[in-house]
């Protein structure tokens, strides 16, 4: 049994989607509970790689393939979970801010959040201030996450904060920010609750905001 | 000492009379919006010309004012900025679509012609012939005139590199995954782009090769905090092809080879030197591991630093003129000893950079550049 889950974790770590699918089937056939397959196989594998990525020992190709392989495993397991077994940790609205088309970092955060129990509504790139506010109103997320890669587009983040206040929505959501020019100091000065500088930390930070 | 002698000495790791100055290449110029602001400040009326997208070509008046030692021979016809602004999105000759959102300063790639391609599709794929014969004929005349009638150091300007062009064709996220899961496809695609690069550079260098002291190439391999791909993947898939391209270029001209990669690329500098890179740019001082003093200490005798003159993420656009002066003083001090340094800012001067900061930068260069 541990061997199957170790194999699964390794398959996720290596981004081997075929082996992930095959090993999930093997684990299910061997009678391992879906929750154990998720926690001790899939999540363990991704977390190990996520830590290497955070430490600069793994890179974009590895983390992207790993996250995609993980998602394939999760999609296989999802129908098997009764609603009571796994409820979503929370809902996150995510987007790259106005004028900014960069998406890989934001996509990685989306994948990692989804792999770690969050429901994510990805608004895409070049997301207007108005679109963030509408999503906060309509989706009623727990967290709104904003990504900016440029010093010239991070200036839209304070505008989103201001517009949420004006719409009476600021107190209804937690905010999280990330991207190359973003700093914890920037987040603190705006009263933004969460900050992460990579996709692995984004999950930890989301978990912290949800407590 | 004239400009050509000055830059040549620096490139040969000897100290010239003063640190040479570069401005105006595709990778070392000023963004069109910042250029318009500068011209307004200086009372200049001329229309802005760009080499491509938002990369302005500074007028002779500006180049002379700032005592720029370099002049460029460009691989493609230039365009008017007013015309470029009107076409958005724009599809280039490779079929890559670039789009500039209204609240953005930049054209970014958004659609990729080979995003869905299979290995079989690649077998039937023919790269576009980008060489413009008429432009080549005019360039030949301009190159000879510049070489014989001026003493500027002439440079064959950049036309993109293997890795970056492949990312543009496939889409970066797709390509990152291909590098792990789809290596046969990657090999075929990289070889196709390599073939185009050799074909194009061959034609370009047949025209400008005899006149240029340096050839510029680029492919971003680094981000703010580290490399985009692992050193192992780079050495397996990219490095051998770059080596082939660089060797080909060196067979066509005696010029030095300049390589541009943004970001934290310290871990690959030895590899780049090994495959023939003589000059490194832009020396992104704000990226991890790219401290100018440490780089000079560790690599200064084996590679020329063309860049690193002033940080353009924070200091030049958002600092005070005094902070700009202090930054230029520090970078020149870190990099100039023993030659092997040409002053230019880290990548282009960005939009929203105040003209007074640009003027402060060049005042500072003049103060601190003498040997």
Interface residues (C-beta under 8 A of the other chain):
Chain A: X15 X17 X56 X58 X59 X60 X61 X62 X64 X65 X68 X98 X99 X100 X101 X102 X103 X104 X107 X126 X150 X151 X152 X153 X156 X180 X181
Chain B: X99 X101 X102 X103 X104 X105 X106 X108 X110 X172 X173 X176 X177 X179 X180 X181 X223 X224 X225 X226 X227 X228 X229 X230 X233 X313 X314 X317 X318 X350 X351 X352
